[in-house]
């Protein structure tokens, strides 16, 4: 499953650093801020259905369905010649992440008890990030030596490899989990997961803005590799994921998110004030620390709030907030920089504000858990959110 996830993330991230130039060649420079949101909006639309498919048809079918969208998009990119066609393909591509991550995250949560769920999510995230980081680097090489159309074909081929791997997995969906799909608030959002979902929204605002402005910001600093910041932060995120899940399992999910949001707050402050020569690189380091602590803990936290019958829906709720955060960050960073002409520091200040809010909330949840553990020691564990199973 982890290897399939690696190839899946490699597939859709390999094209990302080149899409801004691709859009500029279509005379769409004013729409750069919509490259990420167009992808994320379609993923957001798919999330409620992906949770239902994961819980009813099976984890592996959600994974396979997302891969099919990725394959179709990869083969369509070379035929794009207009702005409308470009965003149509981005929408198709976005459906891939609307389905596959919900499936394999639920699959991971199924295979371990909640005492080890943070560690398992950390390892899964490690493979995801390897695919993402390697994709950024490999995409640039393919374009340099083979051309942009071959880049899109490579994206489709990696998605095919992921599909084959996912199809070989045994199913983990409980047989009794089937239920009728209904469009109501209970089917669209899993309310017990609201705490990790809210934090996910706040921390992913920066992700949307970083993906939107960081390639150009990196070039403005004189660095030739537009994916430099992304590569550095993902590399350190990989390292810290290897043990951050254990911290989450031992101390509790809010402790891990408090560490993560504080690290990312520091990263934005370094970009804003740029106090020394290598602040850019140190910022990427702290951003990677934050990502490494936040992601495994939030996914494990959402998994803790659900039984196996509702786990797909709980994780879909988390992914919905992830997409909303990315959309918000991408759209507003594009407006701040392109439309309002306020500069990069305003974008970074926006990210810093939301990281501060997430840090304060994490500390509040820590204190809330301590009070609950003292008041109801028989129902609330001091170091974990008790599994509702």
N, C-alpha and C positions, 0 to 999 in steps of 0.2 A: 504494500500500500504506500509506504513512504517513497519507494523508488518511482512508483507511478506518479505520485504527487510531484516529485522532483521534475519529471519530464513534462508534466502538465504546466507547472510554473515556468519552466524553461520555454515552453511553447508560446505562451502569450506575452511573456516579458521580453523575449528576444527582439520583438519589433518596436518596443516602446521608445527607446532613445532616438529612433530614426523617424518617428511619426511627425514630429514638429517640422522637420525639413521637408518631409513628404507633403504635408499640408501647405507649407509655404510655396511649393512648386505648383500647387493648385490655386495659388493666389488667395489663400485663406488665412493669412497671418492674423487677422483680427479675431479668428475663431480658435486660436491656440488654447485658450482657457477652457475649451469644451472637449478637448481630446480625451481627458480622463473622465469628466462627468458623463459624456455620451456613453462611454463604456459602463460606468457605474450605475447610471439610471436603468439600463436594461437589466443589469445584474440585480438591482433592487427590485424591479418588477418580478423577476424570476424567484426571488427568495421565498415568498410564502408557498408557492407551488413546489419549490425544491424541498422544503420541510415536509410537506405532505407526501411527496414521492419517496423521500428518504424513510419515512415512518411506515408507509403503506406498501410500496412496490419493492423497496429495499435500498440499502446503502449503495450497493455497487451500481444500481441502475441510475441513481443520481450522478455518480461519478462518470459513467459511460455517456450519459446524455450531454453533460457539459463538454466532454471531449469531442463529441460530434459537432457541436457549434464551433469549437475551436478549429477543427479541420476545415469546415465549410468556409469560415472567415479567412483562414490562411490561403486557400485557393482562390478566393475572390479578390483579395487585395491587388494582385497584379493587373486586374481589369478595371480598377478604379481610375476614372478620368475627370470626375466632377466632385464638387464639394458635397452635394447631396448623396452621391454614391459612397464617398468616403465615410460619412457619418452613418449611413445605412449599414455598412460593413462593421463599423465600430459597435453599433447596436447589436448586431448578430454576435460579434466577438464577446460582448459583455455578458450575453446569456451563458457563456461557458463558465464564468466564475459565479454565476447565479446558482448553478447546480452542483458542479464537482466538489468545491470545498465543503459544502454542507454535508455531502455524502461521506467524504473521507474523514472529516472531523468527527461526525457521529460514529463512524467505524472505529476510530481511535478510542473514543470514549467508551464504546461497547467492550473493548478488549481488556480494560483495566478497571480496578476498583477506584473509588474516589481518593483513597490515600495515596495513590501513585499517578493520579490523572494529570497533575501539573507537570510531572516529569515526562509522561508520555506525550503531552501536547508540546513540550519543549523539543523533544526529538523529532516529532512530526514537523514542527516549525523550522527546525534545522534543515531538513530536506527541502522544505518549501523555499527557504532562503538561499540554499545552494543553487536551486534552479533559477531563482530570480537573479542572483548575483552573476552567475555564469552566463545567464541569458544576456545581460547588459554588455558583458565583454565580448561574447561570441557574436552577437548581432553586429557590432561595429566591424569585426573582422570579416564577416560574410559580405557586408556591404562594400568594404574596401577592396576585396579580392574577387568577389563573384557578382555583386550587384544587388540592388534592392529587391528585385523580383525573386531572386534565389533566396533572399532572407525570408520572404513570406512563404515560399514553398517549404523551407526548412522548418518554419513554425508549424505548418500542417503535419509534417512528417513526425515531429516530436510529439504532437498530440495523438497521432496514430499509435506510437509506441506506448504512451500512457494508457490509451484505450485498451490495448492488448493486455497490459499488466493488470488493469482493473478488472477486466473480464475473467481473469484467472482466479480471482479472490473467492473464498467461501463467503456466503451471506451471513450477516450477524443480526439482521432484523428479527425481533421476536414475532412469532407466528400470530400472536393475539393482538398485534399493534394496529391492525387495519381499522380504519374509520372513514366515514364519509367526509369528503372535502366540502366545506361551507365557507362562503365569503362573509366573515364577521370578524370582530376584533379579536376573539379568542383564537381564530385560525390564522390571523395575520400577525399577531404578536403574542409571544408567550410571556405573560405578565410577571411570573415569578423570577424571570431573568432580567428584570429592569435595571438592577444595579450594575452588573457587568456591561449591559447594553448601553447605558448612559455613559459610562466611562469609555467604552469603545468609540462612541460617537465623538467625544471630546478629543481623544488622542488621534483619531483618524483625520480630523480637520487638517492637521499639519501634513499628513501623508498626501492628501490631495494637492495642497499648495506646493509641497516640496517636489512632487512629480511634475508640476506645471512650470515652476519658475527656476528650479535648481539647475537644469541643463544650461540655460542661458546665463544664469548667475555665475556658474563655474567658468564659462567661457569669458565672461567679463573680468574675471580675476586673472586671466592669462593662462589658464590651464586648457590644454588641447582636448583632453578627454572629458566630454560633457557628462559622462556617467560617473565621474570620480567620487563625488560625495555619496552617491547611492551605493557604489561599490564598497566604500570604506564603512559606512554605517551598517550595511548588510553583513559584512565580514565580522564585525564585532558583535552584531546581534547573534550571529551563528555561535560565537564563542560563549556568550553569556546565556544563551538558551540551554546549553548543556547542563547548567546547574541551577538556573533560575527557577525551573519547574520544581526542583527539590525544595527551594526556599519557600515557594508557594505552598507546597504540600505540608511543610513543617510549621511555618509561621502563620499561614492563612493567606487567602487571595488578596485582601486589601493591603497587606504589608508589601507584597510584590508590586502591586500597582503604584503604591506610594513611592517606592524606590524608582520605578520606571518613569513615572511622570516627573519626578524631581530631576532625573538625569536628562530628560528631554527639555525641561524648562531651562536648565543650564545650557544645553546645546543652542537654544534660540538666543539666549542672552549673549553668548559668545559671538554669534553671527551679527547681532545688532551693534554691539560695542566694539568688536574686533580689537581686543586689548593688546594683542601681540601678533607676531608674524604668522604663526601657524595656528591661529584661532580657528580657521576653516576646518583643518584636519581634526583638532581637538573637539570641535563641535560635532563632527561626524561620529567621532568616538563615543561621545555622551549620548547622541541620538541612538546609536546602536545599542548601548547599554539599556536605554529606556525601552526600545522595541523588544529587546531580548527578555526583559522582565514582564512587560505588559501583555504581550500576545499570549504566551502559554497560560498565564494566570487567568486572563479573561475568558479564554475558551474553556479552561478547566472549571472556572466558576459557573459559567452557563451550564456546563454538563452536570455540575453538582445539583443544580436546581430542578433537574428533571429525572423522571424515570426513563427506562429504556423505551417505553412506548411513546414518550413525548420528546425524546432527545433531539430528533431532527428538527422539530418545531422550535425548541429552545435555542439551538445553534443557528437556525435560520433567522431568529429574532436578532441574534448578535451580529450576524452578517448583514442584516438590513441596516442596522445602525452604523456598521462599518462603511457601507456604501453611501449612506446619507452624509457621514462625516467627510468622505472623500469628495463627494459632489459639492458640498458646502465649501470645502477648502479650495477645490479646483476653480469653482465659479468666482468666488470672492477674491482669490489671489489674482485671477485673470483680470477682474475689474480693477482691483487696486493698482496693478502694474500697467495694464494696457489702456484702460479707459480713464481711470482717475489720475494716472501719472504720479503716484505717490512713492514709488520706488520699492526696492527689495526690503528695506528695514521695516516698512509698514506691514508687509506680509509676515515677516518674522515676529513682529510685535503681536500681531493677531494670534499666531501660533502660541507664543509665550503666554498670552492671557488664558487661552483655553487649557494649556498644560497646568497653569496655576490653579484653575478651577478644579481640574481633575485631581490634582494633588490634595487640595483641601477636602474634597469629597472622600478620597481614599482614607485620609486621616480620620474623618468623621465616621466612616464605616468600621475602622479599627476600634475606635472608642465605643461604638454601638455594639460591636461583637463582645467586647470585654464586659459591658454592662449586662448583656444578655446571658453571657456565660455565668455570671454571678447570680443572676436572678432566676435563670432556668437551667441549671447545670445538667438536668436529666434529659433535656431536649435539644440543647445547643452545645456543640463542642467548642472548646476554646480556640482550637487551632484550625478548624475546618468548617465550612458550611456543610451541615449534615445532609447526606443524600436523602431525597424524599422518597426513595423506593420503598 
